[in-house]
Amino acid sequence: MYSFDETPSGENQCHWSNFEVWSFFCPISNQLIEEPVISKYGHIYEKKSIMEWIKRKSACPITYKSLKNEDLIPIYSLKQDIQEYKQRLQSQKTTQGQK
């Protein structure tokens, strides 16, 4: 898994701000999101993490309001952004390994 500390750096290497990179991480698992979903309350989660949470709690972990699996919507554009981020991160690691 990727951690927040592994964000790409360098003036011309990364177009993501710290906030954008932070938003790629699930507030439940603190891991990089693979399958992003948004709740009816506007919060973004890793699909597996929020579904497990709902199974146990039946509520939003941020608002504590009622939440069901049907209230989750996939975010395909964010998924693509995260995939691009991962590719850039991997490319940076490869480049640094060659130095």
N, CA, C and O of each residue as an XYZ file, in Angstrom:
396
protein
N       0.823     -1.183      0.000
C       0.000      0.000      0.000
C       0.866      1.246      0.000
O       2.035      1.203      0.386
N       0.301      2.327     -0.424
C       0.991      3.605     -0.444
C       0.630      4.398      0.792
O      -0.493      4.308      1.288
N       1.565      5.167      1.288
C       1.300      6.028      2.426
C       1.394      7.475      1.982
O       1.921      7.775      0.911
N       0.879      8.366      2.813
C       0.874      9.786      2.492
C       2.297     10.333      2.355
O       2.512     11.305      1.630
N       3.260      9.731      3.031
C       4.642     10.196      2.977
C       5.293      9.964      1.616
O       6.348     10.532      1.337
N       4.688      9.149      0.773
C       5.287      8.804     -0.509
C       4.801      9.694     -1.650
O       4.806      9.269     -2.805
N       4.386     10.910     -1.347
C       3.887     11.777     -2.396
C       5.023     12.238     -3.293
O       6.115     12.536     -2.808
N       4.776     12.299     -4.599
C       5.812     12.774     -5.509
C       6.196     14.210     -5.176
O       5.358     14.997     -4.737
N       7.440     14.540     -5.383
C       7.879     15.895     -5.110
C       8.646     16.425     -6.312
O       8.894     15.698     -7.273
N       9.006     17.655     -6.249
C       9.759     18.263     -7.346
C       8.901     19.268     -8.067
O       7.699     19.073     -8.246
N       9.526     20.332     -8.473
C       8.814     21.444     -9.075
C       8.016     21.023    -10.307
O       6.862     21.423    -10.456
N       8.614     20.223    -11.190
C       7.946     19.843    -12.435
C       7.428     18.411    -12.413
O       6.941     17.920    -13.432
N       7.523     17.741    -11.287
C       7.168     16.331    -11.261
C       5.728     16.060    -10.838
O       5.186     15.000    -11.154
N       5.105     16.986    -10.136
C       3.792     16.682     -9.598
C       2.869     17.882     -9.718
O       3.224     18.988     -9.309
N       1.687     17.668    -10.276
C       0.728     18.756    -10.374
C      -0.335     18.668     -9.288
O      -1.285     19.452     -9.286
N      -0.187     17.733     -8.376
C      -1.153     17.598     -7.295
C      -0.708     18.407     -6.089
O       0.468     18.410     -5.725
N      -1.657     19.089     -5.478
C      -1.344     19.796     -4.236
C      -1.444     18.811     -3.081
O      -1.970     17.710     -3.247
N      -0.951     19.191     -1.929
C      -1.049     18.315     -0.758
C      -2.505     17.979     -0.440
O      -2.812     16.853     -0.048
N      -3.406     18.959     -0.610
C      -4.812     18.683     -0.337
C      -5.344     17.613     -1.278
O      -6.038     16.695     -0.842
N      -5.029     17.719     -2.551
C      -5.521     16.736     -3.507
C      -4.991     15.348     -3.184
O      -5.742     14.375     -3.237
N      -3.731     15.244     -2.857
C      -3.155     13.950     -2.500
C      -3.811     13.427     -1.235
O      -4.137     12.243     -1.144
N      -4.005     14.296     -0.266
C      -4.680     13.904      0.971
C      -6.059     13.332      0.680
O      -6.484     12.380      1.333
N      -6.764     13.906     -0.298
C      -8.115     13.435     -0.618
C      -8.110     12.066     -1.292
O      -9.174     11.471     -1.462
N      -6.945     11.549     -1.681
C      -6.834     10.217     -2.267
C      -6.824      9.124     -1.200
O      -6.827      7.938     -1.528
N      -6.811      9.510      0.057
C      -6.729      8.552      1.158
C      -8.064      8.446      1.888
O      -8.727      9.449      2.152
N      -8.440      7.221      2.206
C      -9.711      6.942      2.872
C      -9.626      7.361      4.345
O      -8.656      7.016      5.021
N     -10.622      8.097      4.855
C     -10.601      8.505      6.257
C     -10.823      7.346      7.229
O     -10.572      7.491      8.425
N     -11.284      6.212      6.738
C     -11.487      5.045      7.605
C     -10.210      4.227      7.691
O      -9.744      3.919      8.788
N      -9.643      3.873      6.552
C      -8.471      2.987      6.520
C      -7.139      3.739      6.511
O      -6.097      3.156      6.815
N      -7.167      5.019      6.167
C      -5.956      5.824      5.990
C      -5.047      5.244      4.908
O      -3.832      5.440      4.945
N      -5.627      4.540      3.959
C      -4.894      3.956      2.839
C      -5.331      4.642      1.548
O      -6.404      5.241      1.474
N      -4.484      4.541      0.544
C      -4.812      5.087     -0.759
C      -6.064      4.395     -1.288
O      -6.160      3.168     -1.262
N      -7.004      5.168     -1.759
C      -8.277      4.637     -2.248
C      -8.072      3.932     -3.585
O      -7.388      4.441     -4.472
N      -8.670      2.762     -3.712
C      -8.650      2.007     -4.973
C      -9.985      2.164     -5.709
O     -10.006      2.362     -6.924
N     -11.077      2.078     -4.984
C     -12.436      2.186     -5.548
C     -13.171      3.309     -4.819
O     -13.879      3.048     -3.846
N     -13.015      4.565     -5.276
C     -13.636      5.680     -4.560
C     -15.155      5.736     -4.726
O     -15.695      5.556     -5.818
N     -15.811      5.989     -3.613
C     -17.253      6.223     -3.616
C     -17.525      7.463     -2.777
O     -16.755      7.804     -1.880
N     -18.628      8.128     -3.081
C     -19.038      9.295     -2.314
C     -20.375      8.982     -1.656
O     -21.256      8.385     -2.275
N     -20.519      9.385     -0.407
C     -21.769      9.147      0.315
C     -22.765     10.256      0.000
O     -22.408     11.276     -0.589
N     -23.984     10.050      0.387
C     -25.007     11.071      0.159
C     -24.725     12.324      0.970
O     -25.357     13.358      0.748
N     -23.785     12.249      1.907
C     -23.401     13.410      2.707
C     -22.171     14.117      2.142
O     -21.709     15.112      2.699
N     -21.641     13.592      1.023
C     -20.551     14.261      0.337
C     -19.158     13.850      0.760
O     -18.191     14.522      0.402
N     -19.020     12.763      1.515
C     -17.705     12.304      1.960
C     -17.225     11.148      1.077
O     -18.019     10.317      0.637
N     -15.919     11.111      0.827
C     -15.325     10.122     -0.068
C     -14.618      9.047      0.749
O     -13.920      9.336      1.721
N     -14.818      7.790      0.325
C     -14.255      6.643      1.031
C     -13.771      5.591      0.039
O     -14.130      5.619     -1.138
N     -12.960      4.671      0.524
C     -12.667      3.424     -0.180
C     -13.923      2.568     -0.065
O     -14.454      2.390      1.031
N     -14.393      2.047     -1.166
C     -15.647      1.298     -1.190
C     -15.673      0.159     -0.166
O     -16.637      0.032      0.588
N     -14.630     -0.663     -0.134
C     -14.615     -1.796      0.796
C     -14.673     -1.328      2.243
O     -15.381     -1.920      3.058
N     -13.944     -0.281      2.565
C     -13.894      0.214      3.943
C     -15.240      0.745      4.407
O     -15.694      0.421      5.505
N     -15.883      1.562      3.573
C     -17.161      2.140      3.992
C     -18.258      1.082      4.028
O     -19.150      1.150      4.873
N     -18.206      0.104      3.124
C     -19.225     -0.949      3.149
C     -19.095     -1.796      4.415
O     -20.102     -2.189      5.003
N     -17.878     -2.073      4.829
C     -17.663     -2.805      6.076
C     -18.134     -1.972      7.267
O     -18.750     -2.494      8.196
N     -17.841     -0.678      7.230
C     -18.273      0.221      8.299
C     -19.801      0.218      8.408
O     -20.359      0.084      9.496
N     -20.459      0.368      7.263
C     -21.923      0.402      7.244
C     -22.491     -0.915      7.767
O     -23.491     -0.922      8.485
N     -21.864     -2.004      7.415
C     -22.304     -3.323      7.877
C     -22.319     -3.383      9.409
O     -23.223     -3.971     10.003
N     -21.319     -2.776     10.038
C     -21.220     -2.802     11.503
C     -22.009     -1.690     12.186
O     -22.598     -1.906     13.245
N     -22.021     -0.491     11.579
C     -22.559      0.687     12.267
C     -23.843      1.269     11.679
O     -24.595      1.934     12.391
N     -24.108      1.030     10.391
C     -25.274      1.591      9.688
C     -25.333      3.112      9.755
O     -26.415      3.698      9.715
N     -24.173      3.746      9.856
C     -24.131      5.204      9.942
C     -22.856      5.733      9.295
O     -21.855      5.026      9.180
N     -22.918      6.974      8.884
C     -21.750      7.654      8.320
C     -20.719      7.867      9.427
O     -21.075      8.343     10.505
N     -19.454      7.528      9.188
C     -18.441      7.703     10.226
C     -18.104      9.163     10.521
O     -17.460      9.455     11.529
N     -18.523     10.069      9.669
C     -18.228     11.494      9.882
C     -19.435     12.236     10.449
O     -19.298     13.021     11.387
N     -20.612     11.991      9.887
C     -21.810     12.712     10.343
C     -22.608     11.937     11.384
O     -23.418     12.517     12.107
N     -22.386     10.648     11.462
C     -23.138      9.731     12.339
C     -24.611      9.625     11.953
O     -25.426      9.131     12.733
N     -24.951     10.087     10.756
C     -26.319      9.957     10.245
C     -26.455      8.604      9.566
O     -25.461      7.997      9.167
N     -27.675      8.139      9.438
C     -27.962      6.849      8.811
C     -27.356      6.775      7.410
O     -27.432      7.729      6.635
N     -26.754      5.624      7.101
C     -26.130      5.437      5.792
C     -26.264      3.983      5.377
O     -26.048      3.072      6.176
N     -26.626      3.775      4.106
C     -26.767      2.425      3.546
C     -25.870      2.300      2.319
O     -25.442      3.302      1.747
N     -25.593      1.071      1.924
C     -24.784      0.837      0.722
C     -25.376      1.523     -0.499
O     -24.643      1.979     -1.377
N     -26.693      1.596     -0.554
C     -27.360      2.231     -1.694
C     -27.091      3.737     -1.752
O     -27.330      4.372     -2.779
N     -26.600      4.302     -0.661
C     -26.311      5.731     -0.594
C     -24.916      6.072     -1.121
O     -24.506      7.231     -1.073
N     -24.189      5.081     -1.621
C     -22.821      5.279     -2.104
C     -22.797      5.304     -3.631
O     -23.430      4.475     -4.285
N     -22.072      6.250     -4.182
C     -21.986      6.404     -5.636
C     -20.512      6.334     -6.048
O     -19.682      7.034     -5.467
N     -20.172      5.500     -7.039
C     -18.775      5.428     -7.518
C     -18.327      6.765     -8.118
O     -19.133      7.486     -8.706
N     -17.057      7.085     -7.970
C     -16.486      8.304     -8.562
C     -15.399      7.863     -9.541
O     -14.242      7.687     -9.160
N     -15.778      7.689    -10.786
C     -14.864      7.163    -11.793
C     -13.743      8.147    -12.129
O     -12.611      7.729    -12.369
N     -14.041      9.440    -12.148
C     -13.002     10.429    -12.470
C     -11.919     10.458    -11.382
O     -10.737     10.594    -11.696
N     -12.307     10.332    -10.117
C     -11.326     10.299     -9.035
C     -10.495      9.025     -9.108
O      -9.296      9.044     -8.831
N     -11.125      7.931     -9.478
C     -10.383      6.675     -9.632
C      -9.272      6.849    -10.664
O      -8.150      6.388    -10.455
N      -9.579      7.505    -11.763
C      -8.561      7.736    -12.797
C      -7.460      8.652    -12.276
O      -6.283      8.409    -12.541
N      -7.823      9.704    -11.537
C      -6.817     10.601    -10.953
C      -5.887      9.837    -10.015
O      -4.675     10.057    -10.027
N      -6.442      8.948     -9.210
C      -5.643      8.163     -8.272
C      -4.717      7.217     -9.028
O      -3.563      7.036     -8.642
N      -5.218      6.617    -10.101
C      -4.374      5.729    -10.908
C      -3.208      6.506    -11.527
O      -2.082      6.008    -11.567
N      -3.476      7.718    -12.006
C      -2.412      8.559    -12.562
C      -1.395      8.922    -11.473
O      -0.188      8.923    -11.718
N      -1.882      9.223    -10.299
C      -1.006      9.535     -9.165
C      -0.102      8.336     -8.845
O       1.100      8.501     -8.639
N      -0.676      7.151     -8.805
C       0.105      5.950     -8.520
C       1.157      5.711     -9.597
O       2.285      5.328     -9.286
N       0.802      5.933    -10.856
C       1.762      5.767    -11.950
C       2.899      6.769    -11.817
O       4.064      6.426    -12.022
N       2.563      7.997    -11.475
C       3.581      9.029    -11.310
C       4.487      8.696    -10.123
O       5.702      8.882    -10.191
N       3.900      8.211     -9.058
C       4.666      7.815     -7.880
C       5.616      6.669     -8.228
O       6.785      6.685     -7.843
N       5.109      5.683     -8.952
C       5.941      4.549     -9.358
C       7.055      5.000    -10.298
O       8.187      4.526    -10.195
N       6.740      5.905    -11.203
C       7.739      6.434    -12.128
C       8.832      7.175    -11.363
O      10.013      7.041    -11.682
N       8.446      7.949    -10.362
C       9.421      8.680     -9.557
C      10.312      7.705     -8.791
O      11.520      7.920     -8.697
N       9.736      6.644     -8.247
C      10.531      5.653     -7.528
C      11.527      4.980     -8.470
O      12.679      4.753     -8.097
N      11.090      4.660     -9.686
C      11.950      4.024    -10.668
C      13.086      4.959    -11.062
O      14.241      4.540    -11.143
N      12.756      6.230    -11.308
C      13.759      7.220    -11.678
C      14.783      7.401    -10.558
O      15.984      7.476    -10.821
N      14.322      7.471     -9.330
C      15.234      7.641     -8.192
C      16.118      6.410     -8.014
O      17.266      6.528     -7.587
N      15.599      5.246     -8.335
C      16.377      4.016     -8.228
C      17.492      3.921     -9.250
O      18.471      3.204     -9.042
N      17.350      4.648    -10.363
C      18.352      4.625    -11.423
C      19.488      5.595    -11.173
O      20.515      5.524    -11.848
N      19.330      6.493    -10.229
C      20.363      7.511     -9.944
C      21.464      6.957     -9.104
O      22.409      7.674     -8.774
